[in-house]
Amino acid sequence: MRAVVTRPGALWLLVLSFALGGCLADLRPAKLRGRAPSPAEVESGRELLEALVEEHGGARRRAHLGAVEAVIRDEWRGLIGWFSNPWPDARNHLQLRYAPEGGWAEVRFLAGSRADETWGRDQRGGWERAPGGERVARESRSRQFILAAYPYLFELPFRLNEAPLVFDAGQAEHEGHTYDRVLVTWGEFEPHADHDQYLLWIDRESDRLSVAEYTIRDKARFATGADHFDDYRWIEGIAVPFVHTISMSAWQRDFVHRVEFESVRYRGTPP
């Protein structure tokens, strides 16, 4: 596969993954380790998460709006960005289309070395289409990962609202702002290989999501990432962050991956 063969840095990640294979990243706050959450902490966490979803436009309205069509600028930086990047270039201008529930996603390159090619994934697997050509099957783990990650991160409040385990992780401050923090996961709160953990930082002033820390079980079980949500704009009644800055930890702005939206539109009809 291209991402493995042409990027020797991937070998470093593979070696490190084996070396730390028994280590699972853990986003639980100290107060949750060694004990079960209380009913009050669970209830408070759920209330915070539901309020966040409503502040972003509400689950019902988002469901009616359907699939997304967007134009984005996508940039990867540094060594980790170099071998994590599934695209042909470090900077890419893309037309993105996806279903909010993650059933399918595709990108068409608007410029660069693969201009007018389309890469996608759906329930049948990965595929690509050359300019003027027919769609052909093309399996690539790195492409599959990013095409699944895009809908998830861009729809994060709505997707996490479906999670069964939610915990009020308490307040924290950063640069004069106070945040409510909510831990979200599946299966059990203890770290395990089957499901990721998410730690949400909700700005108490705006009531919107500022940062989402997350584990990356599919890629490297010991690793975490953080998506910083900026430049919110209202599109059809949904609060859409037009800038996603992805780094290795919360508040780190030396980014690995950055996505800037130029336009967003929905294909459904709001209620």
MIDOSE-1310 file (N, C-alpha, C; in nm, 2 decimals, decimal comma, always signed):
residues 271
mrav	+0,08/-0,12/+0,00/+0,00/+0,00/+0,00/+0,09/+0,12/+0,00; +0,05/+0,23/-0,07/+0,13/+0,34/-0,09/+0,18/+0,41/+0,04; +0,08/+0,42/+0,14/+0,12/+0,49/+0,26/+0,23/+0,42/+0,34; +0,24/+0,29/+0,32/+0,34/+0,21/+0,39/+0,47/+0,20/+0,30
vtrp	+0,46/+0,18/+0,17/+0,57/+0,16/+0,09/+0,66/+0,29/+0,07; +0,59/+0,40/+0,05/+0,66/+0,52/+0,01/+0,69/+0,62/+0,13; +0,64/+0,59/+0,25/+0,67/+0,67/+0,36/+0,74/+0,59/+0,47; +0,88/+0,60/+0,47/+0,95/+0,52/+0,57/+0,92/+0,56/+0,71
galw	+0,86/+0,68/+0,74/+0,83/+0,72/+0,87/+0,72/+0,62/+0,93; +0,64/+0,56/+0,84/+0,54/+0,47/+0,89/+0,60/+0,35/+0,96; +0,73/+0,31/+0,91/+0,80/+0,20/+0,98/+0,83/+0,24/+1,12; +0,86/+0,36/+1,15/+0,89/+0,41/+1,28/+0,76/+0,39/+1,37
llvl	+0,65/+0,43/+1,32/+0,53/+0,42/+1,39/+0,49/+0,27/+1,42; +0,52/+0,19/+1,32/+0,49/+0,05/+1,34/+0,58/-0,01/+1,45; +0,71/+0,02/+1,45/+0,80/-0,02/+1,55/+0,76/+0,03/+1,69; +0,72/+0,16/+1,70/+0,68/+0,21/+1,82/+0,55/+0,15/+1,87
sfal	+0,46/+0,12/+1,78/+0,34/+0,05/+1,82/+0,36/-0,08/+1,88; +0,46/-0,16/+1,83/+0,49/-0,29/+1,89/+0,55/-0,27/+2,02; +0,64/-0,17/+2,03/+0,71/-0,15/+2,16/+0,62/-0,11/+2,27; +0,52/-0,03/+2,23/+0,42/+0,01/+2,34/+0,29/-0,05/+2,32
ggcl	+0,29/-0,17/+2,26/+0,16/-0,24/+2,23/+0,07/-0,26/+2,35; +0,13/-0,28/+2,47/+0,05/-0,31/+2,58/+0,00/-0,18/+2,65; +0,05/-0,06/+2,61/+0,01/+0,06/+2,67/-0,11/+0,12/+2,60; -0,22/+0,15/+2,68/-0,34/+0,21/+2,62/-0,35/+0,35/+2,67
adlr	-0,36/+0,44/+2,58/-0,38/+0,58/+2,63/-0,51/+0,59/+2,71; -0,51/+0,68/+2,81/-0,62/+0,69/+2,90/-0,65/+0,83/+2,93; -0,77/+0,88/+2,89/-0,81/+1,02/+2,91/-0,89/+1,04/+3,03; -0,91/+0,94/+3,11/-0,99/+0,96/+3,24/-0,92/+1,06/+3,33
pakl	-0,99/+1,15/+3,39/-0,93/+1,24/+3,49/-0,90/+1,16/+3,61; -0,81/+1,22/+3,69/-0,76/+1,15/+3,81/-0,87/+1,11/+3,90; -0,98/+1,19/+3,91/-1,09/+1,16/+4,01/-1,17/+1,04/+3,97; -1,15/+0,99/+3,85/-1,23/+0,87/+3,80/-1,15/+0,74/+3,81
rgra	-1,02/+0,75/+3,83/-0,93/+0,64/+3,83/-0,94/+0,57/+3,97; -0,96/+0,44/+3,96/-0,97/+0,36/+4,08/-1,11/+0,35/+4,15; -1,21/+0,41/+4,08/-1,34/+0,40/+4,13/-1,44/+0,41/+4,02; -1,57/+0,38/+4,05/-1,67/+0,39/+3,95/-1,74/+0,53/+3,97
pspa	-1,79/+0,58/+3,86/-1,85/+0,72/+3,87/-1,98/+0,71/+3,95; -2,02/+0,82/+4,02/-2,14/+0,82/+4,09/-2,26/+0,85/+4,00; -2,38/+0,81/+4,04/-2,50/+0,84/+3,95/-2,51/+0,99/+3,92; -2,47/+1,08/+4,02/-2,48/+1,22/+4,00/-2,38/+1,27/+3,89
eves	-2,26/+1,21/+3,89/-2,16/+1,25/+3,79/-2,20/+1,20/+3,65; -2,26/+1,09/+3,64/-2,31/+1,04/+3,52/-2,42/+1,13/+3,47; -2,52/+1,16/+3,55/-2,63/+1,24/+3,51/-2,59/+1,38/+3,47; -2,49/+1,44/+3,55/-2,44/+1,57/+3,51/-2,37/+1,57/+3,38
grel	-2,29/+1,46/+3,36/-2,22/+1,45/+3,23/-2,32/+1,44/+3,11; -2,42/+1,37/+3,13/-2,52/+1,35/+3,02/-2,59/+1,49/+3,00; -2,63/+1,56/+3,10/-2,69/+1,69/+3,08/-2,60/+1,79/+3,01; -2,47/+1,79/+3,04/-2,38/+1,87/+2,97/-2,37/+1,84/+2,82
leal	-2,36/+1,71/+2,80/-2,35/+1,66/+2,66/-2,48/+1,70/+2,58; -2,59/+1,68/+2,64/-2,72/+1,71/+2,57/-2,73/+1,86/+2,54; -2,69/+1,94/+2,64/-2,69/+2,08/+2,62/-2,60/+2,13/+2,51; -2,48/+2,06/+2,50/-2,39/+2,09/+2,39/-2,45/+2,06/+2,26
veeh	-2,51/+1,95/+2,24/-2,58/+1,91/+2,12/-2,68/+2,02/+2,08; -2,76/+2,06/+2,18/-2,87/+2,16/+2,15/-2,80/+2,30/+2,11; -2,69/+2,33/+2,17/-2,62/+2,46/+2,14/-2,56/+2,45/+2,00; -2,53/+2,33/+1,95/-2,48/+2,32/+1,81/-2,59/+2,31/+1,71
ggar	-2,72/+2,31/+1,75/-2,83/+2,31/+1,66/-2,93/+2,20/+1,68; -2,90/+2,10/+1,76/-2,99/+2,00/+1,80/-2,99/+1,88/+1,71; -3,00/+1,76/+1,77/-2,99/+1,63/+1,69/-3,10/+1,62/+1,59; -3,22/+1,66/+1,62/-3,33/+1,64/+1,53/-3,31/+1,72/+1,40
rrah	-3,27/+1,85/+1,42/-3,25/+1,93/+1,30/-3,13/+1,88/+1,22; -3,02/+1,84/+1,28/-2,91/+1,79/+1,21/-2,95/+1,67/+1,13; -3,03/+1,58/+1,19/-3,07/+1,45/+1,12/-3,15/+1,49/+0,99; -3,23/+1,59/+0,99/-3,31/+1,62/+0,88/-3,23/+1,69/+0,77
lgav	-3,11/+1,74/+0,80/-3,03/+1,82/+0,70/-2,96/+1,72/+0,61; -2,93/+1,60/+0,65/-2,88/+1,50/+0,57/-2,73/+1,52/+0,53; -2,69/+1,47/+0,41/-2,55/+1,46/+0,37/-2,49/+1,60/+0,36; -2,36/+1,61/+0,36/-2,28/+1,73/+0,36/-2,20/+1,74/+0,22
eavi	-2,20/+1,86/+0,17/-2,11/+1,89/+0,06/-2,03/+2,01/+0,10; -1,90/+2,00/+0,09/-1,81/+2,10/+0,14/-1,69/+2,11/+0,05; -1,63/+2,23/+0,05/-1,50/+2,25/-0,01/-1,40/+2,29/+0,10; -1,29/+2,21/+0,11/-1,20/+2,23/+0,22/-1,05/+2,24/+0,17
rdew	-0,97/+2,31/+0,26/-0,83/+2,31/+0,24/-0,77/+2,22/+0,35; -0,69/+2,12/+0,31/-0,64/+2,02/+0,40/-0,49/+2,02/+0,40; -0,43/+2,04/+0,52/-0,28/+2,05/+0,53/-0,23/+1,96/+0,64; -0,11/+1,90/+0,61/-0,04/+1,81/+0,70/+0,10/+1,86/+0,73
rgli	+0,14/+1,86/+0,85/+0,27/+1,91/+0,89/+0,36/+1,82/+0,97; +0,49/+1,84/+0,97/+0,58/+1,76/+1,05/+0,59/+1,62/+1,02; +0,68/+1,55/+1,09/+0,71/+1,41/+1,07/+0,58/+1,32/+1,08; +0,50/+1,35/+1,19/+0,38/+1,27/+1,21/+0,28/+1,30/+1,10
gwfs	+0,27/+1,42/+1,06/+0,18/+1,46/+0,95/+0,22/+1,39/+0,82; +0,36/+1,39/+0,80/+0,41/+1,33/+0,68/+0,37/+1,19/+0,66; +0,39/+1,10/+0,76/+0,35/+0,96/+0,74/+0,21/+0,93/+0,77; +0,13/+1,02/+0,83/-0,01/+1,00/+0,85/-0,09/+1,05/+0,73
npwp	-0,04/+1,13/+0,65/-0,12/+1,19/+0,54/-0,15/+1,09/+0,44; -0,28/+1,06/+0,41/-0,32/+0,97/+0,31/-0,33/+1,03/+0,17; -0,32/+1,16/+0,16/-0,34/+1,23/+0,03/-0,21/+1,24/-0,04; -0,21/+1,27/-0,17/-0,09/+1,27/-0,25/+0,00/+1,39/-0,22
darn	-0,05/+1,50/-0,16/+0,03/+1,62/-0,14/+0,01/+1,66/+0,01; +0,10/+1,74/+0,06/+0,10/+1,79/+0,19/-0,02/+1,89/+0,21; -0,05/+1,97/+0,10/-0,16/+2,06/+0,10/-0,25/+2,02/-0,01; -0,38/+2,01/+0,02/-0,48/+1,96/-0,07/-0,60/+2,05/-0,07
hlql	-0,65/+2,07/-0,19/-0,78/+2,14/-0,21/-0,88/+2,04/-0,25; -0,98/+2,02/-0,16/-1,07/+1,90/-0,18/-1,22/+1,95/-0,18; -1,30/+1,87/-0,26/-1,44/+1,88/-0,25/-1,48/+1,75/-0,17; -1,55/+1,77/-0,06/-1,58/+1,66/+0,03/-1,73/+1,64/+0,03
ryap	-1,77/+1,52/+0,03/-1,91/+1,48/+0,04/-1,92/+1,36/+0,14; -2,01/+1,36/+0,23/-2,02/+1,25/+0,33/-2,16/+1,24/+0,39; -2,20/+1,12/+0,44/-2,32/+1,10/+0,51/-2,28/+1,13/+0,66; -2,37/+1,20/+0,74/-2,33/+1,23/+0,87/-2,32/+1,10/+0,96
eggw	-2,39/+1,00/+0,93/-2,37/+0,87/+1,01/-2,25/+0,79/+0,97; -2,17/+0,84/+0,87/-2,05/+0,77/+0,83/-2,06/+0,66/+0,73; -2,18/+0,64/+0,67/-2,20/+0,53/+0,58/-2,12/+0,54/+0,45; -2,09/+0,66/+0,41/-2,01/+0,68/+0,29/-1,94/+0,82/+0,30
aevr	-1,83/+0,83/+0,23/-1,76/+0,96/+0,22/-1,68/+0,95/+0,09; -1,66/+1,07/+0,03/-1,57/+1,08/-0,09/-1,51/+1,22/-0,10; -1,39/+1,22/-0,16/-1,32/+1,35/-0,18/-1,29/+1,36/-0,33; -1,30/+1,47/-0,39/-1,25/+1,50/-0,53/-1,14/+1,60/-0,52
flag	-1,03/+1,57/-0,57/-0,91/+1,67/-0,57/-0,94/+1,78/-0,67; -0,94/+1,90/-0,62/-0,96/+2,02/-0,70/-0,84/+2,08/-0,76; -0,72/+2,03/-0,72/-0,59/+2,08/-0,77/-0,49/+1,98/-0,73; -0,36/+2,01/-0,77/-0,25/+1,92/-0,73/-0,23/+1,81/-0,83
srad	-0,14/+1,71/-0,78/-0,10/+1,60/-0,86/-0,21/+1,51/-0,90; -0,32/+1,50/-0,83/-0,43/+1,41/-0,86/-0,56/+1,49/-0,90; -0,55/+1,61/-0,95/-0,66/+1,69/-0,98/-0,77/+1,62/-1,06; -0,89/+1,63/-1,01/-1,01/+1,57/-1,07/-1,03/+1,42/-1,04
etwg	-0,93/+1,36/-0,97/-0,96/+1,23/-0,92/-1,05/+1,23/-0,80; -1,13/+1,12/-0,79/-1,22/+1,11/-0,67/-1,18/+0,98/-0,60; -1,17/+0,99/-0,47/-1,15/+0,87/-0,38/-1,26/+0,86/-0,28; -1,31/+0,74/-0,25/-1,42/+0,72/-0,17/-1,43/+0,59/-0,09
rdqr	-1,52/+0,58/+0,00/-1,55/+0,46/+0,07/-1,70/+0,45/+0,09; -1,75/+0,33/+0,10/-1,89/+0,30/+0,13/-1,90/+0,16/+0,19; -2,02/+0,11/+0,20/-2,03/-0,02/+0,27/-1,97/-0,13/+0,19; -1,94/-0,11/+0,06/-1,88/-0,21/-0,02/-1,73/-0,20/-0,02
ggwe	-1,67/-0,10/+0,04/-1,53/-0,08/+0,05/-1,48/+0,04/-0,01; -1,34/+0,05/-0,03/-1,28/+0,17/-0,09/-1,29/+0,17/-0,24; -1,28/+0,28/-0,30/-1,28/+0,29/-0,45/-1,22/+0,43/-0,49; -1,19/+0,43/-0,62/-1,14/+0,56/-0,68/-1,19/+0,57/-0,82
rapg	-1,19/+0,69/-0,87/-1,23/+0,72/-1,01/-1,14/+0,82/-1,07; -1,07/+0,79/-1,18/-0,99/+0,88/-1,25/-1,08/+0,98/-1,33; -1,03/+1,10/-1,37/-1,11/+1,19/-1,44/-1,16/+1,13/-1,57; -1,29/+1,14/-1,58/-1,36/+1,08/-1,70/-1,37/+0,93/-1,70
gerv	-1,32/+0,86/-1,60/-1,32/+0,72/-1,60/-1,43/+0,66/-1,51; -1,42/+0,53/-1,50/-1,52/+0,45/-1,42/-1,47/+0,43/-1,28; -1,56/+0,41/-1,19/-1,53/+0,38/-1,05/-1,47/+0,24/-1,04; -1,35/+0,23/-0,97/-1,29/+0,10/-0,96/-1,25/+0,08/-0,81
ares	-1,25/-0,05/-0,76/-1,22/-0,08/-0,62/-1,08/-0,05/-0,59; -1,06/+0,01/-0,48/-0,92/+0,05/-0,44/-0,91/+0,05/-0,28; -0,86/-0,06/-0,23/-0,85/-0,07/-0,08/-0,73/+0,00/-0,03; -0,74/+0,08/+0,07/-0,63/+0,15/+0,13/-0,66/+0,18/+0,27
rsrq	-0,59/+0,12/+0,37/-0,62/+0,14/+0,51/-0,62/+0,29/+0,55; -0,52/+0,36/+0,49/-0,50/+0,50/+0,53/-0,62/+0,59/+0,48; -0,66/+0,56/+0,35/-0,78/+0,63/+0,30/-0,90/+0,60/+0,37; -0,92/+0,47/+0,40/-1,04/+0,43/+0,48/-1,05/+0,50/+0,61
fila	-0,93/+0,51/+0,68/-0,93/+0,57/+0,81/-0,97/+0,72/+0,80; -0,91/+0,79/+0,71/-0,94/+0,94/+0,71/-1,08/+0,96/+0,66; -1,13/+0,88/+0,56/-1,27/+0,90/+0,51/-1,38/+0,86/+0,61; -1,34/+0,78/+0,71/-1,43/+0,75/+0,82/-1,41/+0,86/+0,93
aypy	-1,29/+0,91/+0,95/-1,26/+1,01/+1,05/-1,32/+1,14/+1,02; -1,32/+1,18/+0,89/-1,38/+1,31/+0,86/-1,53/+1,33/+0,91; -1,62/+1,24/+0,87/-1,76/+1,26/+0,92/-1,77/+1,25/+1,07; -1,68/+1,17/+1,13/-1,69/+1,16/+1,28/-1,65/+1,29/+1,35
lfel	-1,54/+1,34/+1,31/-1,49/+1,46/+1,38/-1,58/+1,58/+1,34; -1,62/+1,59/+1,22/-1,70/+1,71/+1,18/-1,84/+1,71/+1,23; -1,89/+1,59/+1,28/-2,02/+1,57/+1,34/-2,01/+1,53/+1,48; -1,90/+1,56/+1,55/-1,87/+1,50/+1,68/-1,97/+1,52/+1,78
pfrl	-2,03/+1,64/+1,81/-2,13/+1,65/+1,92/-2,25/+1,55/+1,90; -2,29/+1,55/+1,77/-2,41/+1,46/+1,74/-2,38/+1,32/+1,75; -2,26/+1,27/+1,70/-2,22/+1,13/+1,71/-2,20/+1,09/+1,85; -2,13/+1,17/+1,94/-2,10/+1,13/+2,07/-2,23/+1,13/+2,16
neap	-2,33/+1,20/+2,12/-2,46/+1,20/+2,19/-2,52/+1,06/+2,20; -2,48/+0,97/+2,11/-2,53/+0,84/+2,11/-2,46/+0,74/+2,20; -2,34/+0,79/+2,26/-2,26/+0,70/+2,34/-2,33/+0,67/+2,47; -2,31/+0,55/+2,52/-2,38/+0,51/+2,64/-2,31/+0,55/+2,77
lvfd	-2,18/+0,58/+2,77/-2,11/+0,61/+2,89/-2,06/+0,76/+2,89; -2,11/+0,84/+2,98/-2,08/+0,98/+2,99/-2,05/+1,01/+3,13; -1,95/+1,10/+3,16/-1,90/+1,13/+3,29/-1,87/+1,28/+3,30; -1,92/+1,35/+3,40/-1,88/+1,48/+3,42/-1,74/+1,49/+3,48
agqa	-1,64/+1,53/+3,40/-1,50/+1,52/+3,44/-1,46/+1,65/+3,52; -1,55/+1,74/+3,54/-1,52/+1,86/+3,62/-1,47/+1,98/+3,54; -1,46/+2,09/+3,60/-1,42/+2,21/+3,53/-1,27/+2,23/+3,53; -1,22/+2,30/+3,43/-1,08/+2,33/+3,42/-1,06/+2,47/+3,35
eheg	-0,95/+2,53/+3,37/-0,93/+2,67/+3,32/-0,81/+2,66/+3,22; -0,82/+2,75/+3,12/-0,70/+2,77/+3,03/-0,71/+2,91/+2,97; -0,60/+2,98/+3,00/-0,59/+3,12/+2,94/-0,71/+3,20/+2,97; -0,75/+3,20/+3,10/-0,86/+3,28/+3,14/-1,00/+3,24/+3,11
htyd	-1,01/+3,12/+3,04/-1,14/+3,06/+3,01/-1,17/+2,94/+3,10; -1,30/+2,93/+3,13/-1,34/+2,81/+3,21/-1,41/+2,72/+3,13; -1,38/+2,59/+3,14/-1,44/+2,48/+3,06/-1,51/+2,38/+3,15; -1,62/+2,33/+3,10/-1,68/+2,20/+3,15/-1,61/+2,09/+3,07
rvlv	-1,58/+1,98/+3,14/-1,52/+1,87/+3,07/-1,60/+1,75/+3,08; -1,62/+1,68/+2,97/-1,71/+1,56/+2,97/-1,63/+1,44/+2,91; -1,63/+1,33/+2,98/-1,56/+1,21/+2,92/-1,67/+1,12/+2,86; -1,65/+1,07/+2,74/-1,75/+0,99/+2,67/-1,68/+0,87/+2,61
twge	-1,74/+0,75/+2,63/-1,68/+0,63/+2,58/-1,79/+0,52/+2,57; -1,75/+0,40/+2,54/-1,83/+0,28/+2,52/-1,77/+0,17/+2,60; -1,86/+0,07/+2,63/-1,81/-0,05/+2,69/-1,79/-0,04/+2,84; -1,68/+0,03/+2,88/-1,65/+0,06/+3,02/-1,56/+0,19/+3,02
feph	-1,55/+0,25/+3,14/-1,47/+0,37/+3,15/-1,32/+0,34/+3,15; -1,29/+0,22/+3,20/-1,15/+0,18/+3,19/-1,10/+0,17/+3,05; -0,98/+0,21/+3,02/-0,93/+0,20/+2,88/-0,93/+0,06/+2,83; -0,97/+0,03/+2,71/-0,97/-0,10/+2,65/-0,96/-0,08/+2,50
adhd	-0,91/-0,19/+2,43/-0,87/-0,18/+2,29/-0,99/-0,16/+2,20; -1,11/-0,20/+2,24/-1,22/-0,20/+2,15/-1,29/-0,07/+2,12; -1,27/+0,03/+2,21/-1,34/+0,16/+2,19/-1,25/+0,27/+2,23; -1,27/+0,39/+2,17/-1,20/+0,51/+2,20/-1,26/+0,58/+2,32
qyll	-1,18/+0,67/+2,38/-1,23/+0,76/+2,48/-1,23/+0,90/+2,42; -1,32/+0,99/+2,46/-1,32/+1,13/+2,41/-1,34/+1,22/+2,54; -1,25/+1,32/+2,55/-1,26/+1,42/+2,66/-1,30/+1,55/+2,59; -1,42/+1,60/+2,62/-1,46/+1,72/+2,55/-1,44/+1,84/+2,65
widr	-1,39/+1,95/+2,59/-1,38/+2,08/+2,66/-1,48/+2,17/+2,61; -1,58/+2,21/+2,69/-1,69/+2,29/+2,65/-1,67/+2,43/+2,71; -1,66/+2,53/+2,63/-1,64/+2,67/+2,68/-1,77/+2,72/+2,75; -1,76/+2,75/+2,88/-1,87/+2,79/+2,96/-1,93/+2,93/+2,91
esdr	-1,85/+3,01/+2,84/-1,89/+3,14/+2,79/-1,98/+3,12/+2,67; -1,94/+3,04/+2,58/-2,01/+3,02/+2,45/-2,10/+2,89/+2,45; -2,08/+2,80/+2,55/-2,14/+2,67/+2,56/-2,12/+2,58/+2,43; -2,01/+2,61/+2,36/-1,97/+2,53/+2,24/-1,85/+2,45/+2,27
lsva	-1,83/+2,35/+2,18/-1,71/+2,27/+2,20/-1,59/+2,34/+2,15; -1,49/+2,35/+2,23/-1,36/+2,41/+2,20/-1,25/+2,31/+2,16; -1,24/+2,20/+2,24/-1,14/+2,10/+2,21/-1,20/+1,97/+2,24; -1,17/+1,87/+2,15/-1,20/+1,73/+2,18/-1,07/+1,65/+2,18
eyti	-1,03/+1,60/+2,30/-0,92/+1,50/+2,30/-0,98/+1,36/+2,27; -0,90/+1,28/+2,21/-0,94/+1,14/+2,18/-0,83/+1,05/+2,17; -0,86/+0,92/+2,20/-0,76/+0,82/+2,17/-0,77/+0,77/+2,03; -0,67/+0,69/+1,98/-0,66/+0,65/+1,84/-0,64/+0,50/+1,84
rdka	-0,73/+0,42/+1,89/-0,71/+0,28/+1,90/-0,68/+0,21/+1,76; -0,74/+0,26/+1,66/-0,72/+0,20/+1,53/-0,58/+0,22/+1,47; -0,52/+0,33/+1,51/-0,39/+0,36/+1,45/-0,27/+0,33/+1,54; -0,28/+0,37/+1,67/-0,18/+0,35/+1,77/-0,24/+0,36/+1,91
rfat	-0,25/+0,25/+1,97/-0,33/+0,24/+2,10/-0,27/+0,33/+2,21; -0,14/+0,37/+2,20/-0,08/+0,45/+2,30/-0,10/+0,60/+2,28; -0,15/+0,63/+2,16/-0,15/+0,77/+2,12/-0,28/+0,84/+2,14; -0,28/+0,98/+2,15/-0,40/+1,06/+2,16/-0,38/+1,17/+2,06
gadh	-0,50/+1,23/+2,03/-0,50/+1,35/+1,94/-0,60/+1,45/+2,00; -0,60/+1,57/+1,95/-0,69/+1,67/+1,99/-0,73/+1,76/+1,88; -0,86/+1,78/+1,86/-0,92/+1,86/+1,76/-0,97/+1,99/+1,82; -0,91/+2,10/+1,77/-0,95/+2,24/+1,82/-1,05/+2,30/+1,73
fddy	-1,17/+2,33/+1,78/-1,28/+2,38/+1,70/-1,28/+2,53/+1,70; -1,27/+2,60/+1,58/-1,27/+2,74/+1,58/-1,35/+2,79/+1,46; -1,37/+2,93/+1,46/-1,44/+3,00/+1,36/-1,58/+2,93/+1,33; -1,66/+2,93/+1,44/-1,80/+2,88/+1,42/-1,89/+2,97/+1,33
rwie	-1,96/+2,91/+1,25/-2,06/+2,98/+1,16/-2,19/+2,90/+1,16; -2,30/+2,98/+1,15/-2,43/+2,91/+1,14/-2,46/+2,88/+1,00; -2,49/+2,75/+0,97/-2,53/+2,70/+0,84/-2,66/+2,62/+0,86; -2,77/+2,67/+0,81/-2,90/+2,60/+0,82/-2,93/+2,57/+0,96
giav	-2,90/+2,66/+1,06/-2,93/+2,64/+1,20/-2,84/+2,55/+1,27; -2,72/+2,51/+1,21/-2,62/+2,43/+1,28/-2,50/+2,51/+1,30; -2,44/+2,50/+1,42/-2,31/+2,57/+1,44/-2,20/+2,49/+1,39; -2,13/+2,53/+1,28/-2,03/+2,46/+1,21/-1,90/+2,53/+1,24
pfvh	-1,80/+2,46/+1,30/-1,66/+2,51/+1,31/-1,59/+2,50/+1,17; -1,56/+2,61/+1,12/-1,49/+2,62/+0,99/-1,34/+2,58/+0,99; -1,29/+2,58/+1,11/-1,14/+2,55/+1,12/-1,13/+2,44/+1,23; -1,06/+2,33/+1,18/-1,02/+2,22/+1,27/-0,87/+2,21/+1,27
tism	-0,81/+2,23/+1,39/-0,67/+2,22/+1,41/-0,64/+2,10/+1,49; -0,57/+2,00/+1,44/-0,55/+1,87/+1,50/-0,41/+1,86/+1,54; -0,39/+1,84/+1,67/-0,25/+1,83/+1,73/-0,25/+1,70/+1,82; -0,14/+1,68/+1,89/-0,13/+1,56/+1,97/-0,19/+1,57/+2,11
sawq	-0,22/+1,70/+2,15/-0,28/+1,72/+2,29/-0,36/+1,85/+2,29; -0,44/+1,86/+2,39/-0,52/+1,98/+2,41/-0,44/+2,10/+2,42; -0,48/+2,21/+2,35/-0,42/+2,34/+2,35/-0,28/+2,35/+2,28; -0,23/+2,24/+2,23/-0,11/+2,25/+2,15/-0,15/+2,29/+2,01
rdfv	-0,09/+2,40/+1,97/-0,13/+2,46/+1,83/-0,02/+2,43/+1,73; +0,08/+2,36/+1,76/+0,18/+2,31/+1,66/+0,12/+2,19/+1,60; +0,04/+2,21/+1,49/-0,05/+2,11/+1,45/+0,01/+2,01/+1,36; -0,05/+1,89/+1,36/-0,02/+1,78/+1,27/-0,11/+1,79/+1,14
hrve	-0,23/+1,83/+1,16/-0,33/+1,83/+1,05/-0,43/+1,94/+1,07; -0,46/+2,02/+0,97/-0,55/+2,13/+0,98/-0,64/+2,13/+0,86; -0,77/+2,15/+0,89/-0,87/+2,15/+0,79/-0,95/+2,29/+0,80; -0,95/+2,36/+0,69/-1,03/+2,48/+0,68/-1,14/+2,47/+0,58
fesv	-1,26/+2,50/+0,62/-1,38/+2,49/+0,53/-1,39/+2,62/+0,45; -1,41/+2,61/+0,32/-1,44/+2,73/+0,24/-1,59/+2,74/+0,22; -1,66/+2,63/+0,22/-1,81/+2,63/+0,20/-1,86/+2,50/+0,26; -1,99/+2,51/+0,30/-2,06/+2,40/+0,35/-2,21/+2,41/+0,31
ryrg	-2,26/+2,30/+0,26/-2,41/+2,30/+0,24/-2,46/+2,16/+0,26; -2,59/+2,16/+0,30/-2,66/+2,03/+0,33/-2,75/+2,00/+0,22; -2,77/+1,87/+0,20/-2,85/+1,82/+0,09/-3,00/+1,79/+0,13; -3,03/+1,79/+0,26/-3,16/+1,76/+0,31/-3,24/+1,89/+0,33
tpp	-3,35/+1,87/+0,39/-3,44/+1,99/+0,42/-3,47/+2,00/+0,57; -3,44/+2,11/+0,63/-3,46/+2,12/+0,78/-3,60/+2,11/+0,82; -3,63/+2,07/+0,94/-3,77/+2,06/+0,99/-3,83/+2,19/+1,01
